[in-house]
Amino acid sequence: MDIYALKNIGKFVSIIGVALSLFFFTAIIVGFIYHEDMTSFIYFDFSLFGFNAIIFFLLRYHKVKLSIKGGILSVNLIWILIGIAGAIPFILYTNISFSDAFFESVSGFTTTGATIFSDIESLPKSILYLRSLTHWLGGMGIIVLGVGLFSLINPSGSMALFKAESTGIKMEKITPKVKDTAIRLWGIYLLFTVIDAVALKLAGMTLFDAINHAFSTISTGGFSTKNNSLGYYQSPWIIWITTFFMIISGINFLAHLKLLSTGKFDGYKQEEVLWYLVIFIMLSLILGSIDIFVDYDSYFHALTHSFFTIASVLTTTGFATLDYSKWGHIAISIIFVAMLIGGNAGSTAGGVKVIRYIVLFKNISMQFKKTLHPNAILNVFIDREKISSWIISSTTGFLFLFIITNMFVTLYLFARGFDAMTAVSTALATVGNIGPGFALTGPSENYAFFSSADKILLSIAMIIGRLEFYTVFLLFSHSFWKKF
């Protein structure tokens, strides 16, 4: 790697570092409001700002043009560095180990929502806010934020970063310039957050809890300010409001952008969105029926908690109102299906994504027809648009990497002595950025019992899942480093 490439990466990383320090400063303000000692946090945040500001100042005249390789390397580096930066306040204010703090930080930024804290309500308000803030920054993608800010300083090279960070099978932009798309997406993201927070406040939450839960909901993260998550609140209004915002956050944000920019609902008529909503409603009704006929709950109570639970798991948010691991094997099977699906491409949700299953099943259907009619010319169409062979290949490769990564983490945990349900569900919960699993990592449990090595590996698994495999595994390819 030559010095020019290093300067490219250094300048971009410094911009992200400066932006992160400015967002972290809002946690200091929260600490002051609640009369907490923020001295250590101030020293840390000013150091973070100063270090990155100096790097940017030294490279201020450097004209950046990031290649795809440079973008990929920058993305990987950023996620490791923000994980470390986010871990330091946890170490300073909760006296936990680095592995615990790094796990909590990575879980926040990747919007996984898995936690090592057993008594969340005892944490300082500034740390509770910081946990939710990491969700909110990671939800839309701190790299997309960086593209928007970085483009204001130097417009070249933005597309490479947007491709490296954005999730899904195909990257689409509404506006001609990537920076405009990124900024508008963040505008919608902020708008949804404000509306959600106001709705939760009107439904009975305190302002502090409403803001924190809005951060966690719109980012589909799952960190709560309460030990019992949303189960702390006995208000069905709060549950239904959160269910609604989890579902819309699991929809491709470009569909929201298209509606607000042009007034057209075309984005919501796409096959992926329609299948996503059908899957959500079907699984919710099935789970609600199980609750009604097995536990004899009222229709309203059963449907309230079943719709909430499926929304939480399907969008990989990870909130909980009840311990669904105790609902029986059939219910657990339904929830496992939701865990395996995920939200829409281009949303804040994690998981495999609905569009990939659509591509997979349509490709399988085409192969069946091809077997019966060898001479036929057949193609895969989605939304009446022909899907290229490279997208099909990329989707197949993604699913293979998803399975292999989950298998590796599962076998590691099983070899460590954990039961099969814990191993399988924990692997899926971390790689899929879901948060809670089953058994020892169920919705009423936490991840504190894992060893330091376990937590580092699970943290890496969360980053791999957040960056959707290719972006990380490309670093281990000889061709990536050749002629960098």
Number of C-alpha atoms within 10 A of each C-alpha: 10 8 8 14 16 12 19 21 21 17 23 27 23 23 20 22 25 22 18 21 20 15 16 26 17 15 22 23 14 20 19 14 11 12 11 14 14 17 9 11 21 16 10 18 22 16 13 19 20 16 14 23 19 13 19 21 12 12 17 14 8 14 16 23 18 22 18 17 19 20 26 25 19 22 24 18 14 20 22 15 16 21 24 18 22 24 22 18 22 23 16 13 16 14 11 16 13 17 20 24 26 25 29 26 29 32 32 32 29 35 37 36 30 32 24 19 18 13 11 18 14 13 15 17 21 25 20 22 27 25 28 28 24 30 31 29 22 27 28 27 25 23 26 26 21 24 30 24 19 21 19 12 13 16 18 15 21 24 18 19 25 26 18 25 24 21 22 21 17 11 13 13 14 16 13 8 14 23 24 17 20 24 17 19 21 20 13 16 22 15 12 19 24 17 13 23 27 16 18 23 17 14 16 15 18 13 14 15 19 24 22 24 29 28 31 30 36 31 36 39 39 34 33 27 25 17 17 20 20 22 16 14 15 11 13 14 16 19 22 15 16 25 22 15 20 31 24 21 27 30 25 22 22 22 21 21 22 17 15 13 13 9 10 13 13 12 18 17 12 15 16 25 21 14 16 22 16 12 18 20 16 13 22 25 17 17 25 26 19 19 22 17 12 11 11 11 15 13 13 12 13 22 20 19 24 27 23 26 28 30 30 30 33 34 35 34 34 30 31 23 21 19 15 18 17 12 15 12 10 12 20 16 12 15 23 18 15 24 26 19 23 27 35 29 27 23 25 31 36 35 28 24 26 24 24 23 16 17 21 18 12 17 19 13 12 15 15 12 13 14 10 9 11 11 8 10 8 13 14 20 14 14 10 9 9 10 15 11 11 9 14 18 11 14 20 17 14 18 17 13 17 20 13 12 19 24 16 13 22 22 17 16 21 16 12 13 10 17 13 15 16 19 27 20 24 28 27 29 31 29 30 30 33 36 32 30 29 22 19 19 23 20 22 20 21 18 23 16 12 16 13 15 10 18 22 18 16 24 27 20 25 30 27 24 28 29 23 25 20 16 20 20 12 15 15 9 10 8 10 13 12 8 7 11
